[in-house]
Every structure is written in C-alpha cells, then in structure tokens.
Amino acid sequence: MNDSVRRPLYILGAGFSKALHEHMPITNDLGNDVAELFKKQKHRKCGYEKEESFEDWLSMASQELPYLDSSENRQRAADLQLMLSLIATVIEQRSQSLESAPPWLTTLISRWNSEQARIITFNYDMLLEKSINMVRPTIKLNGKDHKLYGDEVVFPRPQTDLAGTWKEQSIQSAKEGSMQIMKLHGSLNWYWAPDDQIGQTLRRIPVRKGLGEQDVDVNHSTSGLERFLIPPLSGKSAYYRPYLTRALWCDALAAVRHAESITFMGYSLPMTDRVTVELLKMSQSPLHVNIVDLHADAKQDDSLQKRIGKIVKCSDIRTFSGKSCIEEFVNNQRSPEHEEPDATSTDTEPPASPTAP
C-alpha cells in the first residue's frame, strides 16, 4: 500500500467496542472486573478501589516505592503482572458472548474497504477482525477477486511462527488496495516472551473464525509466552522498544500525515496519552474531522471537541453523540464539502490549531 496516498483515517477507542457489544468494558469497568478476578485467585484485595482511575492506579502500581523493602516491591511487581494478564482474561470473556455484528458495522466495513481506509485502534479485542471474517470484503489481487479475512488487513503484525521475522510476514500481508488496521496497543492473539527487549519472540495466532467462534486451541502453541498488550499506564515507554511496536507507530504517523479526514470513534483522547497527542499534532493540511462519541458534548469547558480542535489541524468538526452515535454516523456519512449538516450532527468552527512541529 502506498503510504503517501491520502486516505480517510479512523481512530477507535474502547467506546467503539462498547457500541459494538454492550458487555465490553471501558477502562474503570475493566479495573473492577480485574480486581474481582484478582481477589478470587489470590484471596486478598489488590488495592484498587472502584472510585479510582484504573489507569492512574496501574501507573502507580508499576512504580517501585522507596519506603518499601525489596521483597515488598517484588511482590507489587508480581501482583501487577497478574493484573495485566487478567486484563486479557476479562476482555476475552466479555467478547465471547457476541455472536453477530450489528448492521451498521457491516456497512462500515464495506465502506472502509471501498475507501481503502486506514484504521488505528487502541483496543485489544478481536471483535473487528472476526466481524470482517463474516463480511469477507473483496479486493482485486493479481487481477482476481480476493475475499479478505480480518487477520489479513491488520498490519504490521507478528508472524504465525518463530522461524522467520514479523517484517517478512507483514510485507506479504500488506494487500495493495485494502484497508489497513493498526493495533497500536497489541492484540489478544499476539504473544511474546515478556523479557524480550526487541520482539524476537513475537508470534500471532491466526484469526479465521467469526464472532462467537473459537479459532484454535492456543495452549500448546503459546506455551511459555504471554499476551503482547501495552497496558493502560500513563507511562508506556518501556513497551515501545520492540521493533513491531515502532513499526506500528511509524505506520500510524504516515496515516496521520496523509489523512484526508480523521474520524474519532469512541476514543476520548485523554491528555495523559501524550504519545497519541504528539502523533496527532503531526497532521498536515486542515482536515475534515468527525467526532463520534457517547459524550461528544461541545458545550463542556473541556469537551472532546475542544481538545481535538487544539491538537489537530481542522477545517471543520462534526460531532455525533448519544447512545446511537456510531450508527447515526454510519447511516449519515457523506462528503462534508458537498452537503449541508443534518439534525444528527453538530457543526462548529474548530478552535485554532497549533503550528506544525
């Protein structure tokens, strides 16, 4: 795929998975479930309280405390590793009960395919890939129709065994003319040895089944490995060392720089996520921006619309809010320069955008 071609860019957060499946957790709900599983396994509380920010709590739990002795700090580190593995368990359990995609997602996948869209997602789950497996959008490959699997349009990605390199597998999978999904925080079907500093042990379990179906028994093929997930910590620099992570973020940078529009779907752009904020500042010419979020209320002093308007170079911002915001966006999506806004959207002048770095 030619990275210099201007294409629509979509950025997906936990709210997207929540809209797709009501049982999917947002950050603090995830923390509550993880804390309950921890208590069942260890017969003691982990220290996380429901009224706390799960991201803030995890960030503090990842730090050594100078007033504790080494054994206590090692225990904190061990508890943190268990918490991180339980995050994957909760998301996997929550996602298994979805057996069919809503009609708006089928429409959206077909649109992404025709647009050759680039999609950045911070979600670990495989609901999107499995939904694509059920739609099987078609592209032209070597002059013939080729029906895509969701796994094919996720790249860069780890390979399926340890014999080669992730780069070779990813290049072969970058289908010319297809959409591209970039999973910047990892995926439930990606595994590695956590002491691996550069990602040599990264591997992937292929996803070929649809929603509600189990692909393979991964226990034998992932022995000794752990899920490759970048956890919801305020400081993630230690997780950006593997080559795959850097390749993903470089592709994300190309997608931002060559975006013809940016649509935020269920992603609240927290200002604590500094790496993503700096990435979005790299956008080039003024862009059409869509904000599709449950709480996309432009009247708040620190609204999502105002935050995005300060970071991204915008020519206009359209917002869709409420419980059916994603469905309304999909059903009403059109070229903003050719049609007038309707009642489902809110068009406002964006705040002044920063000068490009």
C-alpha positions as CSV (number, residue, x, y, z in Angstrom):
1,M,0.0,0.0,0.0
2,N,1.3,3.4,-0.9
3,D,1.7,5.4,2.3
4,S,1.8,8.8,0.5
5,V,-1.8,8.4,-0.9
6,R,-4.3,10.5,1.1
7,R,-6.9,8.3,2.7
8,P,-9.6,8.6,5.4
9,L,-8.3,7.8,8.9
10,Y,-10.4,6.4,11.7
11,I,-9.2,6.2,15.3
12,L,-11.0,3.7,17.5
13,G,-11.2,3.6,21.3
14,A,-12.9,1.5,23.9
15,G,-16.2,3.2,23.2
16,F,-16.2,1.6,19.7
17,S,-16.1,-1.9,21.1
18,K,-18.7,-0.9,23.7
19,A,-21.0,0.3,20.9
20,L,-20.4,-3.0,19.1
21,H,-21.0,-5.1,22.2
22,E,-22.6,-3.7,25.3
23,H,-20.7,-6.1,27.6
24,M,-17.3,-4.8,26.6
25,P,-15.7,-2.8,29.4
26,I,-14.4,0.8,29.4
27,T,-11.3,1.4,31.5
28,N,-12.7,1.7,35.0
29,D,-15.2,-1.1,34.4
30,L,-12.3,-3.2,33.3
31,G,-10.5,-2.4,36.5
32,N,-13.4,-3.5,38.6
33,D,-13.6,-6.9,36.9
34,V,-9.8,-7.4,37.1
35,A,-9.9,-6.6,40.8
36,E,-12.6,-9.2,41.4
37,L,-10.7,-11.9,39.5
38,F,-7.5,-11.0,41.4
39,K,-9.3,-11.4,44.7
40,K,-10.7,-14.8,43.7
41,Q,-7.2,-16.0,42.7
42,K,-5.1,-14.6,45.5
43,H,-7.8,-14.5,48.2
44,R,-6.9,-10.9,49.0
45,K,-7.6,-7.5,47.5
46,C,-5.2,-5.9,45.0
47,G,-5.6,-2.4,46.4
48,Y,-7.7,-1.0,43.5
49,E,-10.9,0.8,44.6
50,K,-13.9,1.4,42.4
51,E,-13.8,5.2,42.7
52,E,-10.2,5.3,41.4
53,S,-9.0,5.8,37.9
54,F,-7.7,2.4,36.8
55,E,-5.1,3.9,34.6
56,D,-3.8,6.0,37.5
57,W,-3.8,3.1,39.8
58,L,-1.9,0.8,37.4
59,S,0.6,3.6,36.8
60,M,1.4,3.9,40.5
61,A,1.4,0.1,40.9
62,S,4.1,-0.2,38.3
63,Q,6.5,2.0,40.3
64,E,8.9,0.9,43.0
65,L,8.2,2.7,46.2
66,P,11.3,3.9,48.1
67,Y,9.8,3.3,51.6
68,L,9.2,-0.4,50.9
69,D,11.9,-3.1,51.1
70,S,12.9,-5.1,48.1
71,S,10.7,-8.1,48.8
72,E,7.6,-5.9,49.1
73,N,8.4,-4.1,45.8
74,R,8.9,-7.5,44.1
75,Q,5.5,-8.6,45.4
76,R,4.0,-5.4,44.0
77,A,5.6,-6.2,40.6
78,A,4.3,-9.7,40.7
79,D,0.8,-8.5,41.5
80,L,1.0,-6.1,38.6
81,Q,1.9,-8.8,36.2
82,L,-1.1,-10.8,37.3
83,M,-3.3,-7.8,36.9
84,L,-2.1,-7.3,33.4
85,S,-2.8,-10.9,32.4
86,L,-6.2,-10.6,34.0
87,I,-7.0,-7.7,31.7
88,A,-6.7,-10.1,28.7
89,T,-8.9,-12.6,30.5
90,V,-11.7,-10.1,31.2
91,I,-11.7,-8.8,27.6
92,E,-11.7,-12.2,26.1
93,Q,-14.5,-13.4,28.3
94,R,-16.6,-10.3,27.7
95,S,-16.2,-10.5,23.9
96,Q,-17.1,-14.2,23.5
97,S,-20.8,-13.6,24.0
98,L,-21.2,-11.6,20.9
99,E,-22.3,-13.8,18.0
100,S,-23.3,-11.4,15.3
101,A,-22.3,-7.9,14.2
102,P,-24.9,-5.1,14.1
103,P,-25.9,-3.9,10.6
104,W,-24.0,-0.6,11.0
105,L,-20.7,-2.4,11.4
106,T,-21.3,-4.4,8.2
107,T,-22.0,-1.2,6.4
108,L,-18.9,0.5,7.9
109,I,-16.6,-2.4,7.0
110,S,-17.8,-2.3,3.4
111,R,-17.2,1.5,3.4
112,W,-13.7,1.1,4.8
113,N,-12.9,-1.4,2.1
114,S,-14.1,0.8,-0.7
115,E,-12.3,3.8,0.8
116,Q,-9.1,1.8,1.4
117,A,-9.3,3.4,4.8
118,R,-6.6,3.4,7.5
119,I,-7.8,2.4,11.0
120,I,-5.9,3.0,14.2
121,T,-7.3,1.1,17.1
122,F,-6.2,1.0,20.8
123,N,-8.5,-2.0,21.5
124,Y,-7.1,-5.4,22.3
125,D,-10.1,-7.4,21.4
126,M,-10.7,-9.2,18.0
127,L,-14.3,-8.2,17.5
128,L,-13.4,-6.1,14.4
129,E,-11.3,-8.9,12.8
130,K,-14.0,-11.5,13.5
131,S,-16.6,-9.2,12.0
132,I,-14.6,-8.8,8.9
133,N,-14.3,-12.5,8.7
134,M,-18.1,-12.7,8.5
135,V,-18.4,-9.9,5.8
136,R,-15.4,-11.1,3.7
137,P,-15.0,-7.8,1.7
138,T,-13.4,-8.2,-1.7
139,I,-10.4,-6.6,-3.3
140,K,-8.6,-7.1,-6.6
141,L,-5.4,-9.1,-6.1
142,N,-3.2,-10.1,-9.1
143,G,-6.2,-9.4,-11.3
144,K,-8.6,-11.7,-9.4
145,D,-11.2,-11.1,-6.7
146,H,-9.8,-11.9,-3.3
147,K,-12.0,-12.1,-0.2
148,L,-10.3,-10.7,2.8
149,Y,-10.0,-12.1,6.3
150,G,-9.8,-9.6,9.2
151,D,-6.3,-11.0,10.0
152,E,-5.0,-10.0,6.6
153,V,-5.8,-6.3,6.9
154,V,-4.1,-6.0,10.4
155,F,-0.5,-4.9,9.7
156,P,2.3,-4.6,10.7
157,R,1.7,-7.7,12.8
158,P,3.7,-10.6,14.3
159,Q,4.1,-13.7,12.1
160,T,2.5,-17.0,12.9
161,D,5.6,-18.9,13.9
162,L,9.1,-18.3,15.2
163,A,11.0,-19.3,12.2
164,G,11.1,-16.0,10.3
165,T,10.6,-12.4,11.2
166,W,7.4,-10.3,11.7
167,K,8.6,-7.9,9.0
168,E,8.6,-10.5,6.2
169,Q,5.1,-11.7,7.1
170,S,3.7,-8.2,7.4
171,I,5.0,-7.1,4.0
172,Q,3.4,-10.1,2.4
173,S,0.2,-9.3,4.1
174,A,0.0,-5.6,3.1
175,K,-2.6,-6.2,0.4
176,E,-2.4,-3.4,-2.3
177,G,-5.7,-1.6,-2.3
178,S,-7.0,-3.0,1.0
179,M,-8.0,-1.2,4.2
180,Q,-5.3,-1.3,6.9
181,I,-5.9,-1.8,10.7
182,M,-3.1,-0.8,13.1
183,K,-3.4,-2.2,16.6
184,L,-1.1,0.1,18.4
185,H,-1.5,-1.4,21.8
186,G,-1.3,-5.0,20.8
187,S,-3.9,-7.8,20.3
188,L,-5.4,-10.7,22.2
189,N,-4.0,-13.1,19.5
190,W,-0.4,-11.7,19.8
191,Y,2.1,-13.4,22.1
192,W,5.7,-12.9,23.3
193,A,8.2,-13.6,26.0
194,P,8.0,-10.6,28.2
195,D,11.7,-10.3,28.8
196,D,12.3,-10.0,25.1
197,Q,13.6,-6.4,24.6
198,I,13.3,-6.3,20.8
199,G,10.4,-8.5,19.9
200,Q,12.2,-11.6,18.5
201,T,9.7,-14.0,20.2
202,L,6.6,-12.2,18.9
203,R,4.1,-14.6,17.3
204,R,0.5,-14.5,16.2
205,I,-2.4,-16.9,16.3
206,P,-4.4,-16.5,13.0
207,V,-8.0,-15.3,13.2
208,R,-10.2,-17.1,10.7
209,K,-13.4,-17.7,12.5
210,G,-16.4,-15.3,13.0
211,L,-17.9,-13.8,16.1
212,G,-18.7,-16.3,18.9
213,E,-16.4,-18.9,17.5
214,Q,-13.1,-20.2,18.8
215,D,-10.3,-20.3,16.2
216,V,-7.9,-22.8,17.7
217,D,-6.7,-24.2,21.0
218,V,-3.8,-21.9,21.6
219,N,-2.5,-23.5,24.7
220,H,0.1,-25.8,23.0
221,S,1.3,-23.2,20.6
222,T,1.8,-20.4,23.1
223,S,3.5,-22.3,25.9
224,G,5.8,-20.1,27.9
225,L,4.6,-16.9,26.2
226,E,2.3,-14.1,27.4
227,R,-0.1,-11.8,25.6
228,F,1.6,-8.9,23.9
229,L,-0.5,-6.0,25.2
230,I,0.5,-2.5,26.0
231,P,-1.3,-1.8,29.3
232,P,-3.3,1.3,30.2
233,L,-0.4,3.0,32.0
234,S,0.3,6.8,31.8
235,G,3.9,5.9,31.0
236,K,4.3,3.3,28.3
237,S,7.9,3.9,27.1
238,A,9.1,0.5,28.3
239,Y,6.6,-1.1,25.9
240,Y,7.7,0.8,22.8
241,R,11.1,-0.9,22.5
242,P,10.2,-3.9,20.3
243,Y,10.6,-3.4,16.5
244,L,7.0,-4.3,15.9
245,T,5.7,-1.5,18.2
246,R,7.9,1.1,16.5
247,A,6.8,-0.1,13.0
248,L,3.2,0.2,14.0
249,W,3.6,3.8,15.3
250,C,5.6,4.7,12.1
251,D,2.7,3.5,10.0
252,A,0.4,5.4,12.3
253,L,2.5,8.6,11.7
254,A,2.2,8.0,7.9
255,A,-1.6,7.6,8.2
256,V,-1.9,10.9,10.2
257,R,0.3,12.8,7.8
258,H,-1.5,11.6,4.7
259,A,-5.0,11.6,6.1
260,E,-7.7,13.3,4.0
261,S,-10.0,13.2,7.1
262,I,-9.9,11.9,10.6
263,T,-12.9,10.3,12.4
264,F,-12.6,9.6,16.2
265,M,-14.9,6.7,17.1
266,G,-15.4,6.0,20.8
267,Y,-11.9,7.5,21.6
268,S,-11.8,10.3,24.2
269,L,-8.2,11.4,23.5
270,P,-7.2,11.7,27.2
271,M,-4.5,14.4,27.6
272,T,-2.5,11.8,29.7
273,D,-2.0,9.8,26.5
274,R,0.9,12.1,25.4
275,V,2.3,9.9,22.7
276,T,-1.0,9.9,20.8
277,V,-1.4,13.7,21.4
278,E,2.0,14.3,19.9
279,L,1.3,12.0,17.0
280,L,-1.9,13.8,16.1
281,K,-0.1,17.2,16.1
282,M,1.8,15.8,13.0
283,S,-1.3,16.2,10.8
284,Q,-0.7,18.3,7.8
285,S,-3.2,20.4,5.8
286,P,-6.6,21.3,7.6
287,L,-8.8,18.2,7.8
288,H,-12.4,17.4,8.0
289,V,-12.8,15.9,11.5
290,N,-15.7,13.7,12.8
291,I,-16.1,13.1,16.5
292,V,-18.4,10.1,17.2
293,D,-18.6,9.6,20.9
294,L,-21.2,8.9,23.6
295,H,-20.2,12.1,25.4
296,A,-19.2,14.4,22.5
297,D,-20.8,17.5,24.1
298,A,-19.3,20.7,22.6
299,K,-20.8,22.7,25.5
300,Q,-18.4,21.5,28.2
301,D,-15.4,23.6,29.0
302,D,-13.0,20.6,28.5
303,S,-15.0,18.9,25.7
304,L,-13.6,16.3,23.4
305,Q,-14.3,18.7,20.5
306,K,-12.3,21.5,22.0
307,R,-9.4,19.1,22.9
308,I,-9.2,17.8,19.4
309,G,-9.5,21.2,17.9
310,K,-6.4,22.3,19.8
311,I,-4.4,19.4,18.6
312,V,-5.5,18.5,15.0
313,K,-5.5,21.0,12.1
314,C,-9.2,21.1,11.3
315,S,-11.1,22.7,8.5
316,D,-14.4,21.7,10.2
317,I,-15.5,19.5,13.0
318,R,-18.8,17.4,13.0
319,T,-19.9,15.7,16.2
320,F,-22.2,12.7,16.8
321,S,-23.2,12.0,20.4
322,G,-25.5,9.8,22.4
323,K,-26.1,6.0,22.6
324,S,-26.6,5.6,18.9
325,C,-23.9,8.0,17.7
326,I,-21.9,5.4,15.7
327,E,-24.9,4.0,14.0
328,E,-26.1,7.6,13.2
329,F,-22.7,8.5,11.8
330,V,-22.5,5.4,9.6
331,N,-26.1,6.0,8.3
332,N,-25.5,9.7,7.6
333,Q,-21.9,9.7,6.5
334,R,-21.2,11.8,3.4
335,S,-18.8,14.3,2.0
336,P,-18.9,17.4,4.2
337,E,-17.9,19.8,1.4
338,H,-20.9,18.8,-0.8
339,E,-23.8,18.5,1.7
340,E,-25.3,20.5,4.5
341,P,-25.3,19.2,8.1
342,D,-28.4,17.4,9.3
343,A,-30.0,17.2,12.7
344,T,-27.8,14.2,13.8
345,S,-24.6,16.2,13.7
346,T,-23.3,19.4,15.2
347,D,-21.0,21.6,13.0
348,T,-18.9,24.2,14.7
349,E,-15.9,26.2,13.9
350,P,-12.8,24.5,15.4
351,P,-10.5,26.2,17.9
352,A,-7.3,27.4,16.4
353,S,-4.9,24.6,15.6
354,P,-1.2,24.6,16.6
355,T,1.6,25.3,14.2
356,A,3.1,22.1,12.8
357,P,6.1,20.9,14.7
